[in-house]
Amino acid sequence: MKQWAIGICVGALSLFGCVAACAETMALPVPTRTIFPGQVIQEADFSQKDFEVSDVAKLNFVTSLDQLDNKEAAKVLPVGKAIPFAALTKANDVRKGKETMAHFVADGIDIQGVLSPLRDGVAGQIVPCRNPSSGLTVDAMVLADGSLSVSEK
């Protein structure tokens, strides 16, 4: 066997040995029930389970419950399994079809009403909304508190 091939094999073995040696046991949050895509994450749906975790895994998997704040499942989260960040997405601040408080402010007057978003949205997005009273459609900005803001055109 050539000298460089032996060097590569020895290097690979030492790398794999280091990965195993560098792992530590950590308690990670795991679902206590199957969570399906689109479901908002609830702290009550999780418990802790010990895993052997490498430094790389710490970057790719949820290691504490606070990392689940304001998140929802983007993929199925099975019971008892560690949660990859790729399986999560930011929870929507408004939901399609759910009547939501809206504000229209002009010339110091604040008019409040209810609009029904025509699609899900997160804070900062402009989403089309239907006024359930008139049936008219307007664009509204989603606010961080889960309400909508309509401005003059």
Contact map, one row per residue, 1 for C-alpha under 8 A:
111011000000000000000000000000000000000000000000000000000000000000000000000000000000000000000000000000000000000000000000000000000000000000000000000000000
111111000000000000000000000000000000000000000000000000000000000000000000000000000000000000000000000000000000000000000000000000000000000000000000000000000
111111100000000000000000000000000000000000000000000000000000000000000000000000000000000000000000000000000000000000000000000000000000000000000000000000000
011111110000000000000000000000000000000000000000000000000000000000000000000000000000000000000000000000000000000000000000000000000000000000000000000000000
111111111000000000000000000000000000000000000000000000000000000000000000000000000000000000000000000000000000000000000000000000000000000000000000000000000
111111111100000000000000000000000000000000000000000000000000000000000000000000000000000000000000000000000000000000000000000000000000000000000000000000000
001111111110000000000000000000000000000000000000000000000000000000000000000000000000000000000000000000000000000000000000000000000000000000000000000000000
000111111111000000000000000000000000000000000000000000000000000000000000000000000000000000000000000000000000000000000000000000000000000000000000000000000
000011111111100000000000000000000000000000000000000000000000000000000000000000000000000000000000000000000000000000000000000000000000000000000000000000000
000001111111110000000000000000000000000000000000000000000000000000000000000000000000000000000000000000000000000000000000000000000000000000000000000000000
000000111111111000000000000000000000000000000000000000000000000000000000000000000000000000000000000000000000000000000000000000000000000000000000000000000
000000011111111100000000000000000000000000000000000000000000000000000000000000000000000000000000000000000000000000000000000000000000000000000000000000000
000000001111111110000000000000000000000000000000000000000000000000000000000000000000000000000000000000000000000000000000000000000000000000000000000000000
000000000111111111000000000000000000000000000000000000000000000000000000000000000000000000000000000000000000000000000000000000000000000000000000000000000
000000000011111111100000000000000000000000000000000000000000000000000000000000000000000000000000000000000000000000000000000000000000000000000000000000000
000000000001111111110000000000000000000000000000000000000000000000000000000000000000000000000000000000000000000000000000000000000000000000000000000000000
000000000000111111111000000000000000000000000000000000000000000000000000000000000000000000000000000000000000000000000000000000000000000000000000000000000
000000000000011111111100000000000000000000000000000000000000000000000000000000000000000000000000000000000000000000000000000000000000000000000000000000000
000000000000001111111110000000000000000000000000000001000000000000000000000000000000000000000000000000000000000000000000000000000000000000000000000000000
000000000000000111111110000000000000000000000000000001000000000000000000000000000000000000000000000000000000000000000000000000000000000000000000000000000
000000000000000011111110000000000000000000000000000000000000000000000000000000000000000000000000000000000000000000000000000000000000000000000000000000000
000000000000000001111111000000000000000000000000000001100000000000000000000000000000000000000000000000000000000000000000000000000000000000000000000000000
000000000000000000111111100000000000000000000000000111100000000000000000000000000000000000000000000000000000000000000000000000000000000000000000000000000
000000000000000000000111110000000000000000000000000111000000000000000000000000000000000000000000000000000000000000000000000000000000000000000000000000000
000000000000000000000011111000000000000000000000011110000000000000000000000000000000000000000000000000000000000000000000000000000000000000000000000000000
000000000000000000000001111100000000000000000000111110000000000000000000000000000000000000000000000000000000000000000000000000000000000000000000000000000
000000000000000000000000111110000000000000000001111000000000001000000000000000000000000000000000000000000000000000000000000000000000000000000000000000000
000000000000000000000000011111000000000000000001111000000000011100000000000000000100000000000000000000000000000000000000000000000000000000000000000000000
000000000000000000000000001111100000000000000111100000000000011110000000000000000110000000000000000000000000000000000000000000000000000000000000000000000
000000000000000000000000000111110000000000000111100000000000000000000000000000111110000000000000000000000000000000000000000000000000000000000000000000000
000000000000000000000000000011111110000000001110000000000000000000000000000011111000000000000000000000000000000000000000000000000000000000000000000000000
000000000000000000000000000001111100000000001110000000000000000000000000000000110000000000000000000000000000000000000000000000000000000000000000000000000
000000000000000000000000000000111110000000001100000000000000000000000000000001100000000000000000000000000000000000000000000000000000000000000000000000000
000000000000000000000000000000111111000000000000000000000000000000000000000111100000000000000000000000000000000000000000000000000000000000000000000000000
000000000000000000000000000000101111101000000000000000000000000000000000100111000000000000000000000000000000000000000000000000000000000000000000000000000
000000000000000000000000000000000111111000000000000000000000000000000000111110000000000000000000000000000000000000000000000000000000000000000000000000000
000000000000000000000000000000000011111000000000000000000000000000000001111100000000000000000000000000000000000000000000000000000000000000000000000000000
000000000000000000000000000000000001111100000000000000000000000000000001110000000000000000000000000000000000000000000000000000000000000000000000000000000
000000000000000000000000000000000011111110000000000000000000000000000001100000000000000000000000000000000000000000000000000000000000000000000000000000000
000000000000000000000000000000000000011111000000000000000000000000000111100000000000000000100000000000000000000000000000000000000000000000000000000000000
000000000000000000000000000000000000001111101000000000000000000000011111100000000000000000000000000000000000000000000000000000000000000000000000000000000
000000000000000000000000000000000000000111111100000000000000000000000000000000000000000000000000000000000000000000000000000000000000000000000000000000000
000000000000000000000000000000000000000011111100000000000000000010010000000000000000000000000000000000000000000000000000000000000000000000000000000000000
000000000000000000000000000000000000000001111110000000000000000000000000000000000000000000000000000000000000000000000000000000000000000000000000000000000
000000000000000000000000000000111000000011111110000000000000000000000000000000000000000000000000000000000000000000000000000000000000000000000000000000000
000000000000000000000000000011111000000001111111000000000000000000000000000000000000000000000000000000000000000000000000000000000000000000000000000000000
000000000000000000000000000011110000000000011111100000000000000000000000000000000000000000000000000000000000000000000000000000000000000000000000000000000
000000000000000000000000001111000000000000000111110000000000000000000000000000000000000000000000000000000000000000000000000000000000000000000000000000000
000000000000000000000000011111000000000000000011111000000000000000000000000000010000000000000000000000000000000000000000000000000000000000000000000000000
000000000000000000000000111100000000000000000001111100000000000000000000000000000000000000000000000000000000000000000000000000000000000000000000000000000
000000000000000000000000111100000000000000000000111110000000000000000000000000000000000000000000000000000000000000000000000000000000000000000000000000000
000000000000000000000011110000000000000000000000011111000000000000000000000000000000000000000000000000000000000000000000000000000000000000000000000000000
000000000000000000000011110000000000000000000000001111101100000000000000000000000000000000000000000000000000000000000000000000000000000000000000000000000
000000000000000000110111000000000000000000000000000111111100000000000000000000000000000000000000000000000000000000000000000000000000000000000000000000000
000000000000000000000110000000000000000000000000000011111110000000000000000000000000000000000000000000000000000000000000000000000000000000000000000000000
000000000000000000000000000000000000000000000000000001111111000000000000000000000000000000000000000000000000000000000000000000000000000000000000000000000
000000000000000000000000000000000000000000000000000011111111100000000000000000000000000000000000000000000000000000000000000000000000000000000000000000000
000000000000000000000000000000000000000000000000000011111111111000000000000000000000000000000000000000000000000000000000000000000000000000000000000000000
000000000000000000000000000000000000000000000000000000111111100000000000000000000000000000000000000000000000000000000000000000000000000000000000000000000
000000000000000000000000000000000000000000000000000000011111110000000000000000000001110000000000000000000000000000000000000000000000000000000000000000000
000000000000000000000000000000000000000000000000000000001111111000000000000000000111100000000000000000000000000000000000000000000000000000000000000000000
000000000000000000000000000110000000000000000000000000000101111110110000000000000111100000000000000000000000000000000000000000000000000000000000000000000
000000000000000000000000001110000000000000000000000000000100111110100000000000000000000000000000000000000000000000000000000000000000000000000000000000000
000000000000000000000000000110000000000000000000000000000000011111110000000000000000000000000000000000000000000000000000000000000000000000000000000000000
000000000000000000000000000010000000000000100000000000000000011111111000000000000000000000000000000000000000000000000000000000000000000000000000000000000
000000000000000000000000000000000000000000000000000000000000000111111000000000000000000000000000000000000000000000000000000000000000000000000000000000000
000000000000000000000000000000000000000000000000000000000000011111111000000000000000000000000000000000000000000000000000000000000000000000000000000000000
000000000000000000000000000000000000000010100000000000000000010111111110000000000000000000000000000000000000000000000000000000000000000000000000000000000
000000000000000000000000000000000000000010000000000000000000000011111110000000000000000000000000000000000000000000000000000000000000000000000000000000000
000000000000000000000000000000000000000110000000000000000000000000011111000000000000000001100000000000000000000000000000000000000000000000000000000000000
000000000000000000000000000000000000000110000000000000000000000000011111100000000000000111100000000000000000000000000000000000000000000000000000000000000
000000000000000000000000000000000000111110000000000000000000000000000111110000000000000111100000000000000000000000000000000000000000000000000000000000000
000000000000000000000000000000000011111110000000000000000000000000000011111110000000001110000000000000000000000000000000000000000000000000000000000000000
000000000000000000000000000000000001110000000000000000000000000000000001111100000000011110000000000000000000000000000000000000000000000000000000000000000
000000000000000000000000000000000001100000000000000000000000000000000000111110000000001100000000000000000000000000000000000000000000000000000000000000000
000000000000000000000000000000000111100000000000000000000000000000000000111111000000001000000000000000000000000000000000000000000000000000000000000000000
000000000000000000000000000000100111000000000000000000000000000000000000101111101010001000000000000000000000000000000000000000000000000000000000000000000
000000000000000000000000000000101110000000000000000000000000000000000000000111111000000000000000000000000000000000000000000000000000000000000000000000000
000000000000000000000000000001111100000000000000000000000000000000000000000011111000000000000000000000000000000000000000000000000000000000000000000000000
000000000000000000000000000001110000000000000000100000000000000000000000000001111100000000000000000000000000000000000000000000000000000000000000000000000
000000000000000000000000000001100000000000000000000000000000000000000000000011111110000000000000000000000000000000000000000000000000000000000000000000000
000000000000000000000000000111000000000000000000000000000000110000000000000000011111000000000000000000000000000000000000000000000000000000000000000000000
000000000000000000000000000011000000000000000000000000000000110000000000000010001111101000000000000000000000000000000000000000000000000000000000000000000
000000000000000000000000000000000000000000000000000000000001110000000000000000000111111100000000000000000000000000000000000000000000000000000000000000000
000000000000000000000000000000000000000000000000000000000001110000000000000000000011111100000000000000000000000000000000000000000000000000000000000000000
000000000000000000000000000000000000000000000000000000000001000000000000010000000001111110000000000000000000000000000000000000000000000000000000000000000
000000000000000000000000000000000000000000000000000000000000000000000000111110000011111110000000000000000000000000000000000000000000000000000000000000000
000000000000000000000000000000000000000000000000000000000000000000000011111000000001111111000000000000000000000000000000000000000000000000000000000000000
000000000000000000000000000000000000000000000000000000000000000000000011110000000000011111100000000000000000000000000000000000000000000000000000000000000
000000000000000000000000000000000000000000000000000000000000000000000111000000000000000111110000000000000000000000000000010000000000000000000000000000000
000000000000000000000000000000000000000100000000000000000000000000000111000000000000000011111000000000000000000000000000010000000000000000000000000000000
000000000000000000000000000000000000000000000000000000000000000000000000000000000000000001111110000000000000000000000001110000000000000000000000000000000
000000000000000000000000000000000000000000000000000000000000000000000000000000000000000000111110000000000000000000000001111000000000000000000111111000000
000000000000000000000000000000000000000000000000000000000000000000000000000000000000000000011111010100000000000000001001110000000000000000000100011000000
000000000000000000000000000000000000000000000000000000000000000000000000000000000000000000011111110000000000000000001011100000000000000000000000000000000
000000000000000000000000000000000000000000000000000000000000000000000000000000000000000000000111110000000000000000011111000000000000000000000000000000000
000000000000000000000000000000000000000000000000000000000000000000000000000000000000000000000011111000000000000000011110000000000000000000000000000000000
000000000000000000000000000000000000000000000000000000000000000000000000000000000000000000000111111100000000000000011000000000000000000000000000000000000
000000000000000000000000000000000000000000000000000000000000000000000000000000000000000000000000111110000000000001111000000000000000000000000000000000000
000000000000000000000000000000000000000000000000000000000000000000000000000000000000000000000100011111000000000001111000000000000000000000000000011100000
000000000000000000000000000000000000000000000000000000000000000000000000000000000000000000000000001111100000000111100000000000000000000000000000001100000
000000000000000000000000000000000000000000000000000000000000000000000000000000000000000000000000000111110000000111100000000000000000000000000000001111000
000000000000000000000000000000000000000000000000000000000000000000000000000000000000000000000000000011111000011110000000000000000000000000000000001111000
000000000000000000000000000000000000000000000000000000000000000000000000000000000000000000000000000001111100111100000000000000000000000000000000000011100
000000000000000000000000000000000000000000000000000000000000000000000000000000000000000000000000000000111111111000000000000000000000000000000000000001100
000000000000000000000000000000000000000000000000000000000000000000000000000000000000000000000000000000011111110000000000000000000000000000000000000000110
000000000000000000000000000000000000000000000000000000000000000000000000000000000000000000000000000000001111100000000000000000000000000000000000000000000
000000000000000000000000000000000000000000000000000000000000000000000000000000000000000000000000000000001111110000000000000000000000000000000000000000000
000000000000000000000000000000000000000000000000000000000000000000000000000000000000000000000000000000011111111000000000000000000000000000000000000000000
000000000000000000000000000000000000000000000000000000000000000000000000000000000000000000000000000000111101111100000000000000000000000000000000000000000
000000000000000000000000000000000000000000000000000000000000000000000000000000000000000000000000000000111000111110000000000000000000000000000000000000000
000000000000000000000000000000000000000000000000000000000000000000000000000000000000000000000000000011110000011111000000000000000000000000000000000000000
000000000000000000000000000000000000000000000000000000000000000000000000000000000000000000000000000011100000001111100000000000000000000000000000000000000
000000000000000000000000000000000000000000000000000000000000000000000000000000000000000000000000001111000000000111110000000000000011000000000000000000000
000000000000000000000000000000000000000000000000000000000000000000000000000000000000000000000000001111000000000011111000000000001111000000000000000000000
000000000000000000000000000000000000000000000000000000000000000000000000000000000000000000000001111100000000000001111100000000001111000000000000000000000
000000000000000000000000000000000000000000000000000000000000000000000000000000000000000000000111111100000000000000111111000000111100000000000000000000000
000000000000000000000000000000000000000000000000000000000000000000000000000000000000000000000001100000000000000000011111000000111100000000000000000000000
000000000000000000000000000000000000000000000000000000000000000000000000000000000000000000000011100000000000000000001111100000111000000000000000000000000
000000000000000000000000000000000000000000000000000000000000000000000000000000000000000000011111000000000000000000001111110000100000000000000000000000000
000000000000000000000000000000000000000000000000000000000000000000000000000000000000000000011110000000000000000000000011111011100000000000000100000000000
000000000000000000000000000000000000000000000000000000000000000000000000000000000000000001111100000000000000000000000001111110000000000000000111000000000
000000000000000000000000000000000000000000000000000000000000000000000000000000000000000000001000000000000000000000000000111110000000000000001111010000000
000000000000000000000000000000000000000000000000000000000000000000000000000000000000000000000000000000000000000000000000011111000000000000001111000000000
000000000000000000000000000000000000000000000000000000000000000000000000000000000000000000000000000000000000000000000000111111100000000000001100000000000
000000000000000000000000000000000000000000000000000000000000000000000000000000000000000000000000000000000000000000000000100111110000000000111100000000000
000000000000000000000000000000000000000000000000000000000000000000000000000000000000000000000000000000000000000000001111100011111000000000111100000000000
000000000000000000000000000000000000000000000000000000000000000000000000000000000000000000000000000000000000000000001110000001111100000011110000000000000
000000000000000000000000000000000000000000000000000000000000000000000000000000000000000000000000000000000000000000111110000000111110000011110000000000000
000000000000000000000000000000000000000000000000000000000000000000000000000000000000000000000000000000000000000000111100000000011111001111000000000000000
000000000000000000000000000000000000000000000000000000000000000000000000000000000000000000000000000000000000000001110000000000001111111111000000000000000
000000000000000000000000000000000000000000000000000000000000000000000000000000000000000000000000000000000000000001110000000000000111111100000000000000000
000000000000000000000000000000000000000000000000000000000000000000000000000000000000000000000000000000000000000000000000000000000011111000000000000000000
000000000000000000000000000000000000000000000000000000000000000000000000000000000000000000000000000000000000000000000000000000000011111100000000000000000
000000000000000000000000000000000000000000000000000000000000000000000000000000000000000000000000000000000000000000000000000000000111111110000000000000000
000000000000000000000000000000000000000000000000000000000000000000000000000000000000000000000000000000000000000000000000000000000111011111000000000000000
000000000000000000000000000000000000000000000000000000000000000000000000000000000000000000000000000000000000000000000000000000011110001111100000000000000
000000000000000000000000000000000000000000000000000000000000000000000000000000000000000000000000000000000000000000000000000000011110000111110000000001000
000000000000000000000000000000000000000000000000000000000000000000000000000000000000000000000000000000000000000000000000000001111000000011111000000001000
000000000000000000000000000000000000000000000000000000000000000000000000000000000000000000000000000000000000000000000000000001111000000001111100000111100
000000000000000000000000000000000000000000000000000000000000000000000000000000000000000000000000000000000000000000000000001111100000000000111110000111000
000000000000000000000000000000000000000000000000000000000000000000000000000000000000000000001100000000000000000000000000111111100000000000011111011110000
000000000000000000000000000000000000000000000000000000000000000000000000000000000000000000001000000000000000000000000000011100000000000000001111111110000
000000000000000000000000000000000000000000000000000000000000000000000000000000000000000000001000000000000000000000000000011100000000000000000111111000000
000000000000000000000000000000000000000000000000000000000000000000000000000000000000000000001000000000000000000000000000000000000000000000000011111000000
000000000000000000000000000000000000000000000000000000000000000000000000000000000000000000001100000100000000000000000000001000000000000000000111111100000
000000000000000000000000000000000000000000000000000000000000000000000000000000000000000000001100000111100000000000000000000000000000000000000111111110000
000000000000000000000000000000000000000000000000000000000000000000000000000000000000000000000000000111100000000000000000000000000000000000011110011111000
000000000000000000000000000000000000000000000000000000000000000000000000000000000000000000000000000001110000000000000000000000000000000000011110001111100
000000000000000000000000000000000000000000000000000000000000000000000000000000000000000000000000000001111000000000000000000000000000000001111000000111110
000000000000000000000000000000000000000000000000000000000000000000000000000000000000000000000000000000011100000000000000000000000000000000010000000011111
000000000000000000000000000000000000000000000000000000000000000000000000000000000000000000000000000000000100000000000000000000000000000000000000000001111
000000000000000000000000000000000000000000000000000000000000000000000000000000000000000000000000000000000000000000000000000000000000000000000000000000111
